[in-house]
Amino acid sequence: MDSTASRVALVVVVTVSVAAAVAVNALGSLGHGWAALRASGRALVQLLVVALVIAAVLDSRPLMLAFVALMVSVASLTAARRLTQDRSGAWAALPVVAGALPALALVLVTGLVPFEGVAVVPIGGILIGGAMTATVLAGRRSLDALASRRGEYEAALSVGLTSRDAALLVARDDAALALVPGLDQTRTVGLVTLPGAFVGMLLGGASPIDAAAVQLVVLVELLMVQSVAVVVVVELVARGWLGRSVPRVGR
């Protein structure tokens, strides 16, 4: 297929897919039709911008580090907006940073990933994105659990537990469900899905063994990243530092 035909096919596939997503949302009364359209539009603009600047980022270590910092900032802001509307949302940066940056530092310090933009940016993006997703899911589940199971929380307070311990007792199990997608992806890799790092390396000319090794590292790092993010965000919610809009009683 020549380049012109490829571009036409790309436009057709993207247009049909976005239209289908919006239509299904509308027909199913899911309430996210416009959100799907806006998200698709943002993805288009952001990917075009990234395509224009990525060469400079990959060739410059200062710009590479700045781009990683931008990814962390955007992930933190996105998580904060999903969890709360007040200033406590600033705490959402902590689980993102605590989860993603040590994992990225580990593969850099050991030399497994070279300190170059072509490696740091994609690997960092995967880890930061995983931390963001875990933060949002665990945070939402924690806050929802404290709101819907208020009686259990107050009962725990009545038998002498502190506010933190009572909140952990109610919210921790629900928050831990945020780890299920990552666990399932790791369990079924190669049998159900071939994740992006594996496919990308194959398309780039790497051997299947090398691609599998890199994908294994990414998957186990994501498990670590998401576990840390979940533990941190649950602790923040339990202490009342994140999502203060949820009423708290007791000590």
C-alpha positions, 0 to 999 in steps of 0.5 A, a space after each residue: 500500500 503506497 503512502 497516499 493510500 495509507 493516509 486515506 485508510 488512516 483517515 477512514 479508520 479513525 473517523 469511523 472508529 470515533 463516530 462509532 464510539 460516539 454513536 454507541 455511547 449515545 445509543 447505550 445512554 452511557 453519557 460519554 459520547 462527547 467525552 469520547 469525541 473530545 478525547 479523540 480530538 485532543 489525542 489528534 492534536 497532542 500526537 501531532 505536536 509530539 510528532 513535531 517535537 519528538 526529534 528534538 526531545 530524543 536528541 537532547 537530554 535536558 529536553 528529554 528530562 523536561 518532557 518526562 517532567 511534563 508527562 508527570 505533571 499532566 498525569 498528576 493533574 489528570 489524576 487530581 481532576 478525577 479524584 477531587 475538586 479541591 486543593 487536596 488534589 495536589 496530593 495526587 502527584 505523590 502516588 504518580 511520582 512514588 510509583 513511576 520515578 523509582 521504577 524508571 530510575 531502577 532500569 536506568 541505574 542498572 543499565 538495562 535501559 540506556 539514558 537516551 531519549 529514544 528509550 527513556 521517553 517511551 518507557 517513562 511514558 508507560 510507567 507514568 501512565 500506569 501510575 496515573 491509572 492506578 492512582 485514579 482507580 484506587 483513589 476513586 474506589 477508596 473515596 466511593 467505599 468511604 461514602 457508600 460504606 459509611 456505617 462500617 467506617 463509623 462502626 470501626 471508629 466506635 470500637 476504638 480505631 483511629 480515623 486512618 485505621 477505620 478508613 483503611 479497613 473500609 477502603 483498602 480492599 476496594 482500592 486493591 481492585 485497581 491492580 486487577 487489570 495489570 495482573 490480568 495483562 501480565 498473566 495473559 501476555 502472549 496468549 491474549 495480547 501482544 503489548 505495545 513494547 513487544 510489537 514496537 520492538 519487533 516492528 523496529 527490527 529487534 529479535 523476538 527474544 529481545 522484544 520479549 525480554 523488554 516486554 517482561 521488564 515493562 510488565 513487572 515494572 508496571 506491577 511494582 509501579 501500580 502497587 506503590 501508587 495504590 498503597 500511597 493513594 489509599 494512605 492519602 485518602 485514609 489520612 484525609 489528605 486527598 479528597 477532603 470533600 468526603 465527610 470525615 468523623 471521629 478522631 
